[in-house]
């Protein structure tokens, strides 16, 4: 993803994008969480899997050791992969400020882990990845046959009130998060099936939901 392509995709000035990318490259003291790193998969599962979140979607507090009466961090990491050491992952997440070590011996996933701060390296990285994949899918759909197109649909209404736009955003936030959590559950359930069939895991997938509104031009 280049400065020019980000400018075309987002409308953000090239100079500002260059500044962000330069700052990102300079911040090398803490290794970023790659999409497929054990730490990133732990955060994703902890923040979306129904076994690790409350009914309102917030991650539950986790003890370190496995237990019979509920989930634990060790169990969470084990579900990611048996080759991953829970202690190492936990120490890395704490050092990165993504997990808090509480006084009662449990651990809390920081909101920064799944709700990055505005203009942070993480939020810019997510923006670039999300917009890049959406743009790639849209470009693919232009020339692809109907059976080979990615799903892409949008609802549009240019005659709503400010209150209505805010309400719609809330509905999309709730229903969108529910859909993503459902997809995570389905992916977890089908994982053994894919492994048993001996399929090679050489694909990645990104599923996104967004809502945008603005005041009409006078």
Buried (B, 14 or more C-beta within 10 A) or exposed (E): BEBEBBBEBBEBEEEEBEEBBEEBEEEEEEEBBEEEBBBBBBBBBBBBBEBBBEEEBEBBBBBBEBEEEEBBBBBBBEBBEEEBEBEEBBEBBBEBEBBBEEEEEBBBBBEBBBEBEEEBBBBBBEBBBBBBBBBEBEEEBEEEEEEEBEEEEEEEEEEEEEEEBEEBEEEBEEEBBEEBBEEBBEBBEEEEEEEEEEEEEEEEEEEEEEEEEEEEEE
